[in-house]
């Protein structure tokens, strides 16, 4: 049996209270790690990112909330499936149906998925915390990205080397985000690396951005039809490391999202794109704010 490195790391992070949850999605398993009791918080990772990147936030919240860190299809412990926006949206909705009304915390692409879920099933969402969320306009001028050739091993794809290199760098950042001893940092590093061990996992990483780019017009159309519920929403925009020529445009787009949704928008100049890694205490505070209904 393959070791569950993510659960092992989270056991060390929050004690044996961390458990695996699972949903049957038509013969396909969708899995997560959860801990704690109280109001539900669902953590949604960005594209090509492990949800264990929320480790520091997870530990901060587990004493007061039911925190669910779930793997999208093909990520971590969840079974793979052909990727589409509707598949990922339906899976997130299924987690929300199981968890009851929840605060969704969405990073990057996960922040856009969180918005889609909120527009689609507002009764399942009690609040939103959007961490440098993606917006379809950011990809308007992007070059098309090819889908991986699944008749060949992912090692043959020239992008795989960069995926693995970035995965190692992110694993180091995740372990460094948690004040812990060397043993726990090692466990978190190995947990992150476990997301890039199988061919199916690598194919999912390689296929997610091309899938998103295929749906840019559809995402824009969904936004034009969106109706925002009256719920607490916090939107954080990171600017550290972002090219100066793009920063005003990004802030302006997120200002519009905040105006449309009633969100509190905060620009965070001392954090890079991975706010939950760079500023976990800020993110945890925003989640508490959304959960309390004070946004």
N, C-alpha and C positions, 0 to 999 in steps of 0.2 A: 504494500500500500504506500502511495506517495505521501510523504510527510506534509501535514497542513502547516506550512511555515507561517502563514499569516495568523492563524489562530494561536499557534505557539507564541508568537510575538505579542499578541494582544492579551493572552493569559499573563504574560510577564508584565505587560503594561498596566492592566487594571485588575489583575487577580483572576481566579478561576470563574468569576462571574461572567466572563466573556463566553458566549456560546455561538454555535452555528445555527442559522435559520435557513429554511429552504422552501421554495414554492415549485410545484410541478406546473410547467408551462407547456402542456400538451406533450409530455414525455421528455421535455427538456428541463433540467434543473437550473433554477435561478437561486443563487446562494448569497448569504451575507454573514457578517459578524455583528452581534449586538451585545449590549450590556446595559444594566440599569433599569430603573422603573420610573414612571412619571410621564409627562408629556413626550410624545414621540418626535424625534429628530431624525430625518433621513439624509444621509450624506451622499451626494452625487459627484463623482470625479469628472475631471476634464477628459478630453480626447487624449488617447495614448498616455494615460496616467493611472497608476494604481490607487484605489480608494484607501489603501493603508497609508497614503500620504497625509490623511487626516489624523494620524496617530496622536499628535499633541492635543488637538481639539477634542478627539474622542475621550482621551483620559480626563480632560478638564470637565467634560459634561456628564460622564457616566454616573456620577454620584447623585445627579438631580433629574436626569432624563432617561428615557429609553432611546438609546442611540443606535442607529442601524447604519452600518457601512456596507453597502451592497455592491456586488460586482455585476456590471452589465454583461450581457451575453458575450461569451468568448474571453472575458477577463477573469483572472484569478481562478476561483473555484466554480464559476458558473459555466455551464455547457455552452459551446459555440452555436451560432445560428447565422443564416444569411442576414447581413446587416441592412437595416433601413431605418429611417426616422420613426416610422410607425411601430416597428418592432421595439425600438428602444423606449419610445413613449409608452407603449402598452405594458412593457415590463416595469417601468417606473410606476405606472398607475396600479399595477398589480401589487407592488410592494406597499404603496399608499393604502390600498384597500385592506391589506393585512394589518398595517400598522395603525389604522384609524387616522383621523385628521392629524397632520404632522407639519412641522416646520421643515421645509426642504432647504438644504444648503447646497448650492450648485456652483461649481467652479468652471469657468471657461465654457466649453461646449455643454458641460453639465448644468451651467447656469441658464443656457438657452432651453435645454430639455426641461428644466424646472419651470420655466415660463410656459412652455407648451402644455405641460401637465396642469398648471394652474388655470390656463384658459379653457382646457378641455374638461377638467373635473374640479371645479373650484371648491366643492364641498369637502374634498379630501385634503385641502391645504389650509393650514391655520396661520402660516407665515412663510416668508421667503427671505433668505440671505443669499445674495448673488455676488459671487467673488470674481471680479474682473470678467463678467459674463460675455460670452460671444454674442455677436449681432451679425445678422446676415449681410449687412452692408460692408462689414470688414473684409468679406471674401469676394466682393463684386469683381475685382480686377485680378483675382488670383489665377495663376496658370492652372489648367486642368491637371489633376493628379491621376495617374493610371492605377487601376485596381490591380492587386497582385495576381500573378499567374499561379492559380492553385494546382496546376498540373505539374508544377516544379516545386522543389523544397524552398521554403522562404529564405534559406541561406543563399540561394541564387539571386535574390532580389538585391540590387545595389543599395537600396535604402535600409536594409536590415542592419548593416554595420552601424549606421548612425542611430537607429532605434536602440540598439544594445548599448552604445556608448552613452546616449542620453539617459537610458534607464539606469545605468550605473551611477551617473552624476546625480540623478534625482534621488536614488536610494541613499546616497551619502547625505544629501540635504535633509531628507526625511529623518534619518537617524540623528542628525545634528539638531533637529527642531525640538527634540525631547530631552529635557534635563534628566539624565539617567546614567547608570554605570555602563562600563564598556560592554558587558554581556548583553544588556537590553539593546544597546545601539547595534550590536552585531545581529541580533535577532530581527530587528526592524530592517536592516540592510538586506538580510536574506529573504525576508518577507516580500520586499519590493522586487527583488530579483526573481522571485518565484512566479511573477506575472509574465515573464518572458522566457519560459523554459520549454514550452511545447510548440510544435508547428502551428496548432490551432490558435494559440495565444499570439504568436508572431503575425499570423495572417490577419487577426482581428486588428492589431495595431496598424498594420500596413493598409488595411481596407477602410478604416474609419474616416480618415480625412477625405479620401476620394468619394465615399458615400455622402458625406456632408456637402461637398462641393456639387454633387449631382442634384442636391435638393435646395439650392439657394433661392430660386424663384418660388418654390413651394413654401419655404420658410417665410419669405416676405409676404406671400399671400395670406398665410396663417396670421401673421401679425396684423394685417389690415382688418381682419375679422375679429381680432382679440377683444374680449371684454374683461377688464381687470376687476376682480372682486375687492371689496374693502377689507383688506387684511394688512397686518404689519409687514412692511418690506424694507430691507436695508440693502443698498447697493454700494459695493466698494470698488473703486477703480484704482489700480496700482499704476504708478508711473515710473518707478525705478527701473532703469534698463530699457525703457521704451524709447525708440527714436524720437527726438524732439519734434521732428516735422509732423509726426503722426499724433502726438499727444493731444493737442487741442481738438482734433477731429474726434478722437475717442471720447474725450470728456464731453464734447457737445452731444454725441450720440447717446451717451449714458445719461446726460442731463434730460434729454427728451424722454428716454425710457422712464426716468424717475418722475417727470412731470405727468406722463400718461398713467403711471401706476400708483402715484401717491407715495413713492418710496423716499426714504431719506438717503441721499447720495453723498458719500464721503470719498474724497480723493485722498489716497494714501501714498505720499511721495517716498516714504522710506521702505517700501515693499516692492518686490518684483511680482511677476504674474502669479506666482504660487503663494497667495496671501496666507493660506492655512499653514504653510510651512514657515514663511518669513515672520508672520505676525499672528501666531495661533491664539494669543491672549486677546487680541482685538477681535478676531473672528468669533471666539467663544463668547465674548461680551455682546457682540451683535446678535448672536443666536439667542442669548438670554433676553435681550431687548425685544426681539421678534416674538419670542414665546410668551413674554409678559404682556404683549399688546400695547407697548408704549411707543412704538415707532411712529 
